[in-house]
Amino acid sequence: MAITKPTATLFLDTRRALRTGKYPVKLTIYYLGLKKRYKLPIGLTEDDWEKINTPRLRDESLKELKSKLDYYAGEKFEECLKKLDDPFSFDKFEDVYFEKNITVVRNLDVYNAFQNFIEDEKNGEKASNASIYKTAKKTFQDFKTKLSFEDVTPDFLESYEKQMLKDGKSMAYIAINLRCLRSIYNQAIIKGLVKQENYPFKEFKIKKGVNTKKALTIEQLKLLITYKAKTDAQQRALDFWLLSFYANGINMIDICRLQWKNIINNRIVFKRKKTDHSTISPKIIQLDIIPEIQQIIDKYGNKNKQPENYIFNILEHGIDAQRERDVVQSFTRNINKHMKNVSDDMKLGITPSTYFARHSFATFLKRSNISIEIISELLGHSSIATTENYLDSFKDETFEKVGKLLSSL
């Protein structure tokens, strides 16, 4: 009967002696009725071999050799099996057990490639991106414990997508994870680890998630602006939500990073955090400090207005990228929690998260007949060439017009 699980035994090959006069000890692997022997770095005489296999071994040097042999056929063999992908093959066993091509094996492992990229992002202070890839990696590991680039086929990708949908995940969430995997695969192609002709994403297309509306109507915005908060925590959350709306849909990370030096001639001028590692010139956002923004700054702003000080006491200087991300996420979650309470109290019908503020800003301007190009510029979405062109052509009246529109609500 064929052995369905690989097993290992030791064998003294007496067919040909070594130069020392001893015979090589070999590891014999049995699998599915087949066997293969591998030479170990230990030689013994026939007499020593017999002694080693007796229950009462007294020779200390032979005891040490026996311990090594037990390790080769026991612990090391079992550890090797754990590292191998199914199905078992003698070639893969040899590569891993004797570490002949261990670098190649590691390079062809998708999760190892994921982890290397994640570490690089962390070292480059891209904590947010590292977190996205870490989450994606875990979803694939939950789906398939071991994954080589060879395993990433259109069928695999389709099966993953179906399972994620079955688990109740949104198509947008699935798409983010698949794009992360696609990026890792593209890097492997560039490194020459996999061939372009095997590219699975040519046949399998990543679907886009449903673009749900995240903008409030003008009526809903007016209700929020005039809402009387029940608690200080609610008011603070509402104020920072409105600050995001009034200030060009500024992201929470950029609100937290604002410093007093970003205020120039009654205008906030800042670079988006998102462009920190851009290969092109950074996007510069400008906006007038309308009375609504000034009131929030006066209410929550740092009284020490040294240029390098943060306007709002949310972040601390000297923290690393991961800590900064954690603080901002906690701040954002707190706002969203209280905005849900506000929404429930108002019976708004939706929970206006911080993401709604940015969408609502853009949608409000569009309804007010502000051109798409200007909206794109105000949000920091255009290419650097477009940004430069529009910044050059912007007149003070443009910023004033936007400010007056926002204050008119």
Secondary structure, 3 states (H helix, E strand, C coil): CCCCCCEEEEEECCCCCCCCCCEEEEEEEEECCEEEEEEEEEEECHHHHHHHCCCCCCCHHHHHHHHHHHHHHCHHHHHHHHHCCCCCCHHHHHHHHCCCCHHHHHHCEHHHHHHHHHHHHHHCCCHHHHHHHHHHHHHHHHHCCCCEHHHCCHHHHHHHHHHHHHCCCCHHHHHHHHHHHHHHHHHHHHCCCCCHHHCHHHCCCCCCCCCCCCCCCHHHHHHHHCCCCCCHHHHHHHHHHHHHHHCCCCCHHHHHHCEHHHEECCEEEEECHHHCCCCCCCCEEEEECCHHHHHHHHHHECCCCCCCCECECCCCCCCCHHHHHHHHHHHHHHHHHHHHHHHHHHCCCCCCCHHHHHHHHHHHHHHCCCCHHHHHHHHCCCCHHHHHHHHHHCCHHHHHHHHHHHHCC
